[in-house]
Amino acid sequence: MKDVEVIVTRSLAAAAADRYQVNWRTDVKGVTTGWCVLDDKDELVAVARALTELSARLSTITAYGAEKAKQTGKFEIAYHFDLDGDTLTVTVHIPVEGEIDSMTPYFANADWPEREMAELYGIRLRGHPHPERLFIDESLGEAVFDQYIPYSTMVNAATTKGLWEKVLAKGKEQVAK
Amino acid sequence: MSTYKIPVGPLHVALEEPMFFKVEVEGETVVGLDITAGHAHRGIEYLVAKRNIHQNIVLTERICSLCSNSHPFSYCMALERIAGIVVPERVEYLRVVADEIKRIASHLFNVAITAHLVGFDSLFMHVMEIREIMQDTKESIFGNRMDLGANCIGGVRYDLDAEGRGYLLAQLDKLKAPLAEVRALYETNGSFLRRTKGVGVLPRAEAIRLGLVGPVARASGVDYDVRRKAPYVVYDKLSFDVQTLPDGDVWSRTMIRLREAIESIRIIEQCMRDMPEGPTTIDKTPEIPAGESIAKSEAPRGELIYYLRTDGSDKPERLKWRVPSYNNWKGLQVMLTGAKVADIALVVGSIDPCISCTER
């Protein structure tokens, strides 16, 4: 077991007792990735606080697609922390109507990724200092990844094959005339 | 004294990419900064979920131009980790070569732009001319000046025979003398030093607090390079020095990039010396099972992280990446506070920002 596993596992146990699962993988170069799932989304704050003490850096946050959320009734959010080269991914589940605590008090750079997941997936944030839009204009609705479709799909040319078939069909019509 | 808000951008702040800054000034001193992003949002993260695993190699290469190779490279590593694919050793060397060639070209571009932003246009043109050696090299080896198309799952799509290796080494030799010459210039030229020393300072503690990465963080004394901290391909076998400087100003960021370009030459030369013979791809069609993985690499602007989850189908269930620029924008709020209006473009340029990357 690598040091990072021991230290992080100890911190997780202190922060979330037995309400988490974690497993570790180490590749041939000796780089470790840890995969932790928290039973309760509200444990996240305690875990974040514990990770700041380990000088973790928040690499990024991944929110899961709206389509999947519709099926399961839950969003999945994965927080990726860098621990001096090794990576710990902490995953929480939140109900579609639920809220998630902002990580900004512990990781200043959570600001942008949190605003982005709010505008793309409609995830509600609790305690974010300025939860306005990041990239998507105010004139567009909430949860754009759920609502909007690519222009190419809209004009029914989602793939070049589809487009080509339309062109061929048009060509045949013209020959028939 | 009363404060005013002035708009800077969205067009041509430092580069031909759009980012809008609302800058609060007191006299000619910046006291506050608001960043409004979103002008280059293309929804690529949505698109990758609609394309199959192979199409996404092509799509991810088009996220950014200057670090175009880092994207498919990291994405392929993420796929290979899920599938348990071990790539041939020659592939690992060839991937390093492609990535380091891109790094030299990317760093020299920013170093040149910095000269332009301080009004030293003859130096700008001189560095761009030096960079052209790398552009020619890419065109000769990969057939393209920006998008290399070098990666595929389990391998690379190019090879270097004896003639190719000789050509590459000769091109690197051509770079050395002019690079040493401009390095001395950037280190000693009075007018360049006056415009860049002590300008746009980012202290180390702030770089760490804001989670900054890459040359921007290293110029503030943060000793973090993915190639060293989380080695991938053959970086653990190659000898190179991670460049750091303590002052965190525009000058330090420029020098880090210049020094890293010189280190990259060393790295490529070692690859040419040590690269074993062997296949350039795995010999079977890769199958990607359900799984999840993280792949990190040191892109020219710093840590690039890919998170991939697959469900056994031909489309990724979730593909997420975070580019280095995404984190580095935050540094501007610290760097620009107290800066002069005339230095805004210079400081913005010094984080080597990539907006297409940031917004995807």
Interface residues (C-beta under 8 A of the other chain):
Chain A: D27 V28 K29 G30 V31 T33 W35 R57 L58 S59 T60 T62 Y64 G65 K68 A78 H80 D82 D84 G85 D86 T87 T89 F107 A108 N109 D111 W112 P113 L120 R133 L134 F135 I136 D137 V144 F145 Y148 P150 T153 A158
Chain B: A37 G38 H41 G43 E45 Y46 L47 A49 K50 R81 V86 I208 R209 L210 G211 Y224 V226 R228 K229 A230 P231 Y232 D236 E292 S293 I294 K296 E303 I305 Y307 E317 R318 K320 W321 R322 Y326 N327 W329 K330 E359
